[in-house]
Amino acid sequence: MSDNSSYILLVEDNPDDVELTKLAFKKNNFANRIEVANDGEEAIQFLFEDHPNGVNKQGAPTFILLDLQLPKIKGHEVLRRIKQHDTMKYVPVIILTSSEQEEDIIKGYDYGANSFIRKPVDFKEFTSVVSNLGIYWMAVNKSIIV
Amino acid sequence: MKEADIISTWNSLPFPALTVQVHSNSVTILEGNKAFLKMGNFPSLEGLELTKAGLPYLNFPNADAEEAFLNLIYNSVERGKPQTTFLHTLPKSEGKSINFSSILCEIFPYQNVSGSPGLLLTFHELPSMISSEPKSSKFEQLEKTNKKLNSTNSDWSQKFNLKNNQFEAASMELNDFMYAVSHDLRAPLRRIDGFSQEMINDYADKLDDTGVHYLNRIRQGVQDMGILIDDLLKLSRLSRRKVELETFNLDEIAEEAFLKCKDLEATSREVDFTIKDKIPVTADPGLIRILLYNLFSNAIKYSANRDVAHIELGTRSMNGKKVTYLSDNGIGFNNKFAEDLFKVFHRLHSQSQFPGTGIGLATVKRIIQLHGGNIWGEGTEGEGATFYFNLTGDPKDVR
């Protein structure tokens, strides 16, 4: 399903959520590496500027999992910048958040999100969401390789 | 246009479209175009229903999302106006069909040849790459509406302050604050559930049965709190909703709401429901459905110990004013707690006796207040409860 160079970018500020998301991917036997940006600002650095593990070093991620409530630069703004960028706009962005506020959803799609998913409380459900996500965006969906 | 031309046009539409007929309790599919059949890999329309079971490719993330979609369908017929909704679906890759993560669905009411109301539904897969306009006009519109709403809200709250004897500290107690809190409360819950689940999965052999039991209790507590938060969210959404008045007979939608509620709450028990009077009202039918649903759900729940539960709906004249009542022969309550019943999270019974979140009657009261009316309850322990309400008043004066 993946070669050594492919990876997923997870933009998430809470270390517990990072750990659980990684765990959910591991449980589904997705071998892809997960790179983490801990806030909106780091995500921007990772994608567009100089960053030790960033796109400038290892190319673009297969897809981006983006939380909305982020310190410094909010998720919607990160999304807007990705989708305005000449090449990065082709990387699928999946919003993964606690919110199901209609404003957040509409704004997400208006800014060009490829998917909007509300994280369920139940970890079993979350694991199955991650499984669907992984299969769809890594194996099924045809993306443009950036 | 000839009929053959119309059919060919219909089938060459690039997006899935279908027409449906809405009945009081179900929705039947009349026609679906080629793109629709292709979307779901359906060989024909036979046996398809507008539900999760019938349209598996919609893959509603939860029962609420499915219900919200169906409610919108029912509302569209009543309102007679086009509606738009997003179907937030999970990516799905079972069998041959791979389906989208989100669909924009438009709903247009129309009259079919026989004069009965029908709906035209169109589905549009949201484009995966949008980059032309960072801030679409739709979003700007939304912002504008929000600003307008906010300024109107402050006008109303001035009026509200002038009249504050008439209304208890009602509409302010939750709302925006609660909305934010509800979201922030869910995040830590997810973590507790996630790590407890991992303990059970990977360390169960290092724990004895009691240890595993404790972990399961932790997870159950977390799930319960998740439900509680979601109920709170629903309640806070209610407060932000615009009241749309129509004139209709409350008793007619009561019948429908009762049956739906009985299906869910008391599958095997005998529940006898009597409507005593015609009850014409001017109110928001969607909100009244939620109100009745909550009242019925309580009446059925708290009469579980009766061989035959009796529920009665009617009107009565009190102090020269007509009020609507709903009575049951359930376990009732002590009248000294009558005021507390409507408070959020306030419950008179233990979870083991009667499970619940303590949000139902708070929701009911909120709906009554949105209409500018009043509600109160009277009970006799061991004999039953009666709720009285009126919906009089201009809802504009409430908010």
Interface residues (C-beta under 8 A of the other chain):
Chain A: N14 D16 D17 L20 L23 Q69 R80 K83 Q84 K89 Y90 P92 I94 S98 S99 Q101 E103 I105 I106 K107 Y109 D110 Y111 G112 N114 S115 F116 I117 R118 K119 P120 V121 D122 F123 K124 F126 V129 N132 L133 I135 Y136 W137 A139 V140 N141
Chain B: P61 F86 H88 L90 P91 K92 S93 I98 S101 S102 L126 S128 M129 I130 S131 P134 K135 S136 K138 F139 L142 N146 Y179 H183 D184 R186 A187 L189 R190 R191 D193 G194 F195 S196 Q197 E198 V222 Q223 G226
